[in-house]
Amino acid sequence: MKVKTKIISIEGPFALVELDCVSGCQDCAARGLCSNRRRSKGIFRVLNPVKAGPGDEVMVDVPEGRYNKSLIIMFGLMLLASVAGMFLGFYAAGYMSLNRSTGGILGFFLGLAVTTVLIFHRFKKNSLYPEITGIVEEGDDHE
């Protein structure tokens, strides 16, 4: 989804933009990033690779496909590691003098914890943010 909007302010590599809510807001993949609380407008934090400034009118791309793909990969890996940890814990429990169900439960949570830490440490978090793709019109505050 691409929308035209104005920049409110700049915060490091991000810009805050105000978007008019449209009928598709309920189905938008990035609605969790929006500050809309049942108002007619929502404030988004978006990546600003084009170095646009406050007051600039810009095109913002909400990368729904990339957003959905990233979440599927993250949670898929967490599920896979949890199940693998459960099986490893189940079979390794005998070597650690634990009953198998306790070993499976410990393995499940250990696999989940290790994968969660690795994913959030290495995952490119910026892929989850909408991004400014171009400046339509420079505002008065532009440098």
Helices and strands as residue ranges (DSSP letters): E 2-11, E 14-20, G 23-27, G 31-33, E 41-47, E 57-61, H 64-92, G 93-96, H 100-122, G 125-128, E 131-137
